[in-house]
Amino acid sequence: MPFRSAFALALALTVAAAPAPVAHNPVFAGADPDIVALCGRWYVYPTDSGDAAGGYAATRIYAYASPDLRHWTRSAPVLTMQAIPWVNDDHAPSHGLWAPSLTAAHGRYYLYYSIGPQNPTPSRIGVAVADRPEGPFTDSGRPLLTGGQGFEAIDPMVFIDPKSGTPYLYAGGSAGATLRIFALKPDMTEIAREIPVKTPPFFTEGAFVHERNGLYYLSYSHGHWNGPDYSVHYATAPTPVGPWTYRGRILAGDARHQGPGHHAFAMNPKTGQWVIAYHRWQRGPGPGPYQGTRQVAIDRIRYDSTGAILPVVMTDGAPPASPLPPARCGAEARR
């Protein structure tokens, strides 16, 4: 074999055998990330990085997968606007597909998402279903929840109570800054009833619920999505629907990163370590409004002896190494 050909072959084999580069915070472009540990892998579902117009330009959702939080691959689109039949109306060009959230139940995977903005038509929340976390997802064929009368139907999150098995939908924010909670039917695609709840202090949008040692944590974003006041606060309760006791702020801008928020928590079932995925702007302090592309970062969550969440330290290095144990796809329930 000529030397040049042999060298080219050796180089190609070396490149093919090289491990994927280790991701550093921010791990990839995007906003509003949800993170779950399923099927022996971490999955992150963000609003697509084509979000220069505030997220409304996004027309597809991708899944990012990793065995250890440090090496990531992106799927083909798991859902697109064109695949949601009830969105194809006269206002479709002004709509966006954003704020996805994944929940596992009954051996299937349910992707909840926002269609907005609020005007010229009310914002809406939809749900699509798949047999695997990486999709493809098939839309249910109708909106799950429609906004109106001072309520913006955005930022869905579904939490299945480990005690009762009841799935709860948490939604709302921005216009009206109102939190609403609904119990879902067992099929996960229809609302059974609304649960009256008082909106906690500093709530703007992006509600998320997790449970730890019998205590329920409701965390959420406060402030303007493209401003320096964007931050994450939380409250706790003895049940997944309250009553909520406000506990304080856990994530805010620093000298290098601004506007952190719209987050999700997930736990490694092998180690018990919790992490937070969130978006932020890579810039120093300033008045905003910030422009460009938001970035997804992943950092460690720590609790004190009373169960309080300690303030999150935003990092620029590699996310905490957290390999997941093998798991059979379809066998897990979220959180």
N, C-alpha and C positions, 0 to 999 in steps of 0.2 A: 504494500500500500504506500503511495507517495507520502512523504513526510507531512505535507500540508493537510492532506485528507485525514491522516492518522491524528494529527494535532486537533483538527476540527472535531473529530469523533470523540477524542478524549475530553475536549472542552465541553462538548454537549452532554456527555455522560456525567461530568462533574457538576454541571449546572443542574441537570435533572435530579442528581442525588442530593443536592444541597438542601438543607432544611429551610422551611419558610422563615422569613425574617421575623424577629420578635417585635410585636407591636408596642409602641410607646404612647402614653397619653398625650394628645387625644388619639384614640385608636383608629377612627375613621370619621369622615364627614357625615353629618346627619343631625337630627334633632328628635326630641320627644322619645327617647329610647325606652323600650321594654326589654327586660332581661329575664330569662328563665333557664333553669337547669333541667334538661329533658333528654332521655335517650342516651345518656352518657356524654352529652355535649352541652355547652353553653350556647344559647341562642339570643341574639339581640335583634329586635325589630324597631328600626327608627323611621321617622319621617325621612323621605328621600332627600339627598343633599341638594337637589334642585330647589332650594328653599329661599332663594334671595328675595322673593316677594313675600316672605313671612310664612312659608309652608304651603301657601295656596297653589303654588306652581307644581307641586308634587302630584304625579299621576300614577305612581306605582309604589309598591312596597317590596323590599328585599329582606331576606333573612341572612344574618351573619352568624356563622357557626365556628366554635372553637372547642378543642378538648381541654384547654387549660387557661383561658382568658388572655393568652399571649400570642397565639397563632390563629389568624382568622381567614375564613374564606366566605365569599359572598355568593348566594344562590342566584338562580334566575329569578325574575319577578315572581313573587308568590301570589300577588293580586294586582290588578290594574283597574283604572277607572273604566276602561272599555268593557270590562267583564262584570260590571255592576249595572244591571239593566235599569234600575229605578233612578240612576243618576243621569241617564241620557235624555235630559229634557232641554228646554230652551236656554237654560242658564248654565249648562255644563261647561262651557269655556271658562267661566269665572270660578268654577269649583276646584277644590283640591282634595287630595286623599292624604290624611295625616293622622298622627298620634295613634299608631296601632298598639294593640295589647293582646297577648296570647294567653289562653287558659286551656289546660288539659282536663278532659272529663270523659268518662265512658269509653276510654281507649281512642278518643278522637281529639282533634285540636280545633279550637274556636278562636278566630281572629276578629277582634272588635276594632272598629276604626271610626274616624270622624270624616264627614263630608261637609265642607264649609267654604267660605265663611258664612256668617249669619245672614248677610244680605247679598243679593236681592231676594233670596228665598231663605226660609229658616234652616239653620244648621241641622244636621241629622247624624245619627249613629247607626252603623250597619254591623252585620256579623257574617262571616264566611267560615266554612268548615272544610277540614282536610283530614286525611288519614296519617299524615306525617307532619312534623313541625316545619319542614321546608316546603310544604305544599305539594302541588298547587291547591289553592283554596277556591271553593265554589260558594258564591254568595247565596244567602238564604232567599233572595228574591224580593225583599221588602225592607224598609227601614225598621230598626228595632226601637228607635226613640227619635222624636222630632222636637226641635226647640220651638220657643215662642213665649209670649207674655212674660218678658223679662228673664227668660231662661235660655242659655245657649247650650245646646246639646253637643258637647265636645268632650274630648279626653276620657274615653271609656276605660274602665278597669274592672275586671270581674274577679272576685275573691270567693273561693269555696270554703265555707266555715268548716274546719276540721272536726268540730264538735257535733254540729247538726247536719252537715252535708249540704246545707242550703247555699246555692250560688247567689251572690249579691253583685249587682251592677252599681258602680260609683261613677257619676258623670257630672259635668257642668263646669262653668267658669266664665272668665273674661266678661262678656256682656251680662251684667247682673251679678257676677261673682257668686253664684249660688251652687251649693252642693246638694245633689239629690241622690237617694239610694233606693234601689228597686230589688226585690226578690225576683229571680228568674224562675221560669218553669224548668222541669228536669231536662227538657230538650235543649236548653241553653240558648235558644234562639227566639224566645218570647218572654215578655214580662208578665209575671203573675200578679204583682201588686207593688205599690210604692210604700216605703217605710218613712214616716215623718222623721225628720232630723233637723237639728239646728246647725246652720253653717258655722264652723269654728272660726276663731279669730284669725285674721290675716289671710284667709282663703281667697285665692284668685282662680286657680285651675289645677289640672294635673293631679287629681287625687290618686293615692296608692295605699293599699292596706296589706299588712303582713301581721302574722301572729308569732309570738315568741314566749315560751314559758307561761302560756295561758293569758298573756296580755296582748291586746289588739292595738296596733299602731296605725294611725291614719296620718300620712304625710302628704304634703301638697306644696304647690308653688305659689309664691306671693309676688306681686309687682308687675311690671311691664316686661313682656317677653324679650324686648330688644333694648332694655335699659339697665342701669347699674343697680336698681333696686330688686331685680329678679333674684329670688332666693327660695330655699326650702325650709318649711316649718313643719311641726308635727304635734299631734295630740294622741292621747291614749284612752282606752276604755275597757271595761270588763266584757264587752260583747262586740261583735263586728259592726253594730249599728249605733254604738254610743251607750250612754251619754259620754261625750268627749271632753277630756280635760286637757287644755292647752299646755304644752310642755316647752315650747321655745323654738328658736331657729337653729338649724344644724348645718346649713350650707349657704355660703354667701361669697360674693366676689372678693378677690385679693389683689395684690399688686400686679399679677400677671394674667389673671383670668377674670372675666366679668360675666354677669348674667347667668350663673349656673342654675339649672332647674329642670323641670319636667323629667322626672327620674323614675326609677324602679329599683326595688330591692330583690335579691335572690340569695339563697343559701346553698352552700356545698353540703349535700347530705352526708358525706363521709367525714368531713372535718367540723361541721357546724359553723364554719366561717361565713359571715354575711358580707355581701358587696353591694355597692350602689352604682348603677349606670345613670348618667345624666348628660345633658348637653351644656356647652359653655362657649363663650366667645374668647378667642385667643388674643387678648389685648389688655393693656393697662387701664387703670381707672379713667373714666370720662363720662360726660353727661348723656351720651347716646343721642338719638337712637342709633344703635349699632347696625351695620349693614354687612352683607357678604354671606358667608356660610358658617353655620354653627357646627361644632365638633362634638363627638361623643367621647366621653371619658369614663373610666371605671376605677373606683377606689374602694378601699376597705371601710367597713362599718364596724364600730366598736360600741359596746354598751358598758355602763358602770354596774356596780353591784346592786343598784336599785332597779336596773332595767332601763335607765335613761340612755338615750342615744347621745354619744359624745359628738362634738362638732366634727364634721368631715374635713379632712385635710386633702386639698386638691394637689395632685402630683403630676409631674411631667415624665416620670420614668415608666418602666413597664408595669402594667397592672399586676396585682398580687398573683403569683403563680398558684393556680388552684385546679389541678387535674381532677376530673370527675371519675367516680367508679363506673364500671360498665353497668348499663341498664337497658332493659328491653323496651323498645319503642311502643308506645300505646298503653303502658302499664302504670304510668305515673298520674298523680293528681297534683295540681299546682300548689306550691308553697308548703 
